[in-house]
Amino acid sequence: MTPTILQEDGYRYFFFSREEPRMHVHVVCAEGEAKFWLEPQIDLAKNYRLSRRQLKHIEQVIEANYATFVNAWKTHFRNRSDRDH
């Protein structure tokens, strides 16, 4: 399962349900994809074919929607752990 948190300017922001526990978000568009850590601060983890300009734009979107990403992560993984127990 890959919940989409946001779609904006041709970018899809999402996370995978079964991945590492450190809070992060994946971003994909026609030109490539990236992964950004949300903790302990917003930081680029991986980049595949995106330009510096695109990465800067993505980072600004993440900053502007930070609470949305964190709340979606916490809600999704809290609900998963409730079902798993």
DACOR-V109015 format. One record per backbone hydrogen bond with DSSP energy under -1.0 kcal/mol. CO is the residue of the C=O (numbers start at 1). NH is the residue of the N-H. Records with the same first field share a line. If there is no record, write none. Layout:
CO = NH  NH
This chain:
1 = 17
3 = 15
6 = 13
8 = 11
11 = 8
12 = 28
13 = 5  6
14 = 26
23 = 38  39
25 = 36
26 = 14
27 = 34
28 = 12
32 = 29
33 = 48
34 = 27
35 = 45  46
36 = 25
37 = 43
43 = 37
46 = 35
48 = 33
51 = 55
52 = 56
53 = 57
54 = 58
55 = 59
56 = 60
57 = 61
58 = 62
59 = 63
60 = 64
61 = 65
63 = 66
65 = 69
66 = 70
67 = 71
68 = 72
69 = 73
70 = 74
71 = 75
72 = 76
73 = 77
74 = 78
75 = 79
76 = 80
77 = 81
78 = 82
79 = 83
80 = 84
